[in-house]
Amino acid sequence: MNRSVKHWDGPGVEAWCGAWTPAEVAQKLVGVEVPWCVVGGWAIDLFLGRQTRPHGDLEIAVARSDFPAIRACLDAYAFHAVKSGEVRALSPEEPLPAEVNQAWALDREAQLWRVDVMQEPGDRDTWVFRRDELITAPRRALVSSDAAIPHLRPEGVLLYKAKACRPKDEADFAACLPSLDSSARRWLAQAIEKSHPNHAWLAALV
């Protein structure tokens, strides 16, 4: 086992080959009464209306206070708390630890990971950047909730991606930059300036 892995319940990361598509998770969550949205690379593709690259998983986000409703809707799946090299199975009644922001849903029968549920610090009215809670926006401005599949707008997605700048993050930035309006570019530039001063993307956003 990789030395950075402290504890791992369930199949390895290769089991993300069975991740749902955004359409599949939307179907699973039909009727859920709390706001949620697709985030990560899939959110970029939903914004653009086409798939621009392969995706290794599927991430959705929900306010931490609303996570129990998502979990109840997906009660056929085994949730695992994920943090810092640990993947720990949660018993059906066990809450997600306060320090954990990710929960992976496992299809027990297929032994495949289906969706990564990210916990947000905001609420149903306000979107809050988890890595710097001073960066906020009205949820209606950052989340396309009137779309067929709710998703975080690119400026929110790219703010998260700015930290690592992996090849896939650079690809997502390049794919959606031409489609960002002036308001989105301005908000993203200001947010990146606060969280990552002198970031290489800033020059392209002005």
C-alpha positions in Angstrom: 0.0 0.0 0.0 1.2 3.5 -0.8 2.7 5.0 2.4 0.5 8.1 2.1 -2.6 5.8 2.5 -3.4 5.6 6.3 -6.6 3.5 6.0 -8.7 2.3 3.1 -12.0 0.5 3.2 -13.6 -0.6 -0.1 -12.1 -1.0 -3.6 -9.3 1.1 -4.9 -9.4 4.2 -7.1 -9.7 2.0 -10.2 -13.3 1.3 -9.1 -14.1 4.9 -10.1 -14.4 3.4 -13.7 -18.1 2.9 -12.7 -18.8 6.5 -11.8 -22.2 7.8 -12.8 -22.6 10.5 -15.4 -24.3 13.7 -14.5 -27.5 12.5 -16.1 -27.4 9.3 -14.0 -26.9 11.0 -10.7 -29.7 13.5 -11.6 -32.0 10.5 -12.1 -31.0 9.0 -8.8 -31.7 12.3 -7.0 -35.1 13.0 -8.6 -37.4 14.1 -5.7 -34.6 15.1 -3.3 -35.7 18.4 -1.7 -32.3 20.0 -1.1 -30.1 22.0 -3.5 -27.2 20.1 -5.0 -25.0 20.6 -8.1 -22.4 18.9 -10.2 -18.9 20.3 -9.6 -15.5 19.5 -11.0 -14.7 18.8 -14.6 -18.2 17.6 -15.4 -19.6 21.0 -14.4 -17.4 22.6 -17.1 -18.9 20.3 -19.7 -22.4 20.9 -18.6 -21.8 24.6 -18.9 -20.4 24.2 -22.4 -23.1 21.7 -23.5 -20.6 19.1 -24.6 -18.1 16.6 -23.2 -14.6 18.0 -23.7 -12.5 15.3 -22.1 -12.8 11.9 -20.2 -13.6 12.1 -16.5 -12.3 9.8 -13.9 -15.1 10.4 -11.4 -18.2 12.4 -10.7 -18.4 15.0 -8.0 -21.5 16.8 -6.7 -21.7 19.4 -3.9 -24.3 20.0 -1.2 -24.5 22.2 1.9 -23.2 20.2 4.9 -26.5 20.6 6.6 -28.3 19.1 3.6 -26.0 16.0 3.2 -28.3 13.7 5.2 -31.1 14.2 2.6 -28.7 13.2 -0.2 -27.6 10.2 1.8 -31.1 9.2 2.6 -32.0 9.4 -1.1 -29.0 7.2 -1.9 -29.5 4.8 1.0 -28.8 1.7 -1.2 -25.2 2.8 -1.4 -22.5 2.6 1.3 -21.0 5.9 2.2 -17.3 6.3 3.0 -15.6 9.3 4.7 -12.6 10.5 2.7 -9.8 12.7 4.0 -6.0 12.8 4.0 -5.2 9.3 2.8 -8.1 7.7 4.6 -11.2 6.1 3.1 -13.4 4.9 6.0 -16.7 3.1 5.8 -19.6 4.8 7.6 -22.2 2.7 9.3 -25.8 3.5 8.2 -26.5 5.7 11.2 -23.0 7.2 11.6 -22.7 10.9 10.7 -20.0 12.3 8.5 -17.2 13.6 10.8 -17.1 17.3 11.1 -13.6 17.5 9.7 -14.4 15.5 6.6 -15.5 17.3 3.4 -15.9 14.3 1.0 -18.1 11.2 1.1 -17.8 8.5 -1.6 -20.8 6.3 -2.4 -20.1 2.7 -3.0 -22.3 0.3 -5.0 -21.8 -2.7 -2.8 -22.9 -5.3 -5.3 -20.8 -4.0 -8.2 -18.0 -2.9 -5.9 -17.7 0.4 -7.8 -17.6 4.0 -6.6 -20.5 5.9 -8.1 -20.3 9.5 -6.8 -18.2 11.8 -4.6 -20.4 14.1 -2.5 -18.6 17.2 -1.5 -19.7 19.1 1.7 -20.0 22.9 1.3 -19.9 25.5 4.2 -22.6 27.7 2.6 -26.4 27.4 2.7 -29.3 27.5 0.2 -28.8 31.2 -0.4 -25.1 31.7 -0.3 -22.2 29.9 -2.0 -19.0 29.9 0.1 -15.6 28.9 -1.1 -14.5 26.1 1.2 -10.8 27.0 1.2 -11.4 30.6 2.0 -14.8 31.3 3.5 -14.4 35.1 3.0 -15.0 34.4 -0.7 -18.7 34.2 -1.3 -21.4 34.8 -3.8 -25.2 34.5 -4.0 -25.9 30.9 -4.9 -28.2 31.9 -7.7 -25.2 33.6 -9.4 -22.8 30.7 -9.0 -25.1 27.7 -9.5 -27.0 27.0 -12.7 -30.0 25.6 -10.9 -32.4 26.2 -13.8 -30.5 23.9 -16.1 -31.6 20.4 -16.8 -28.8 19.2 -14.4 -27.8 21.8 -11.7 -24.1 22.6 -11.9 -21.5 25.0 -10.5 -20.6 27.7 -13.0 -17.1 27.7 -14.4 -15.9 30.6 -12.3 -16.6 28.5 -9.1 -15.1 25.4 -10.6 -12.0 27.1 -11.8 -11.4 28.8 -8.5 -11.0 25.3 -7.0 -8.9 24.1 -9.9 -6.5 27.0 -9.6 -4.7 25.5 -6.7 -3.3 22.4 -8.4 -3.3 23.4 -12.1 -3.0 19.8 -13.3 -3.1 19.1 -17.0 -6.8 18.5 -16.8 -7.4 21.8 -14.9 -5.5 23.7 -17.6 -7.6 21.9 -20.2 -10.8 22.9 -18.4 -9.6 26.5 -18.1 -8.7 26.7 -21.8 -12.0 25.0 -22.9 -14.3 27.4 -21.1 -12.4 30.7 -21.1 -13.8 31.9 -24.4 -17.3 31.4 -23.1 -16.9 33.3 -19.9 -18.6 36.7 -19.9 -17.0 39.8 -18.5 -18.7 39.5 -15.1 -17.6 35.9 -14.7 -14.0 36.7 -15.7 -13.9 39.7 -13.2 -15.3 37.6 -10.3 -12.9 34.8 -11.0 -9.9 37.1 -11.3 -10.8 38.8 -8.0 -11.2 35.5 -6.2 -8.0 34.0 -7.6 -6.1 37.2 -6.7 -7.2 36.7 -3.1 -6.5 33.0 -2.9 -3.6 32.6 -5.3 -1.8 36.0 -5.9 0.3 36.1 -9.1 -1.5 33.1 -10.5 -0.7 32.4 -14.2 -4.4 32.5 -15.1 -4.9 36.1 -14.1 -3.3 37.5 -17.2 -5.8 35.6 -19.4 -8.7 36.9 -17.4 -8.2 40.6 -17.9 
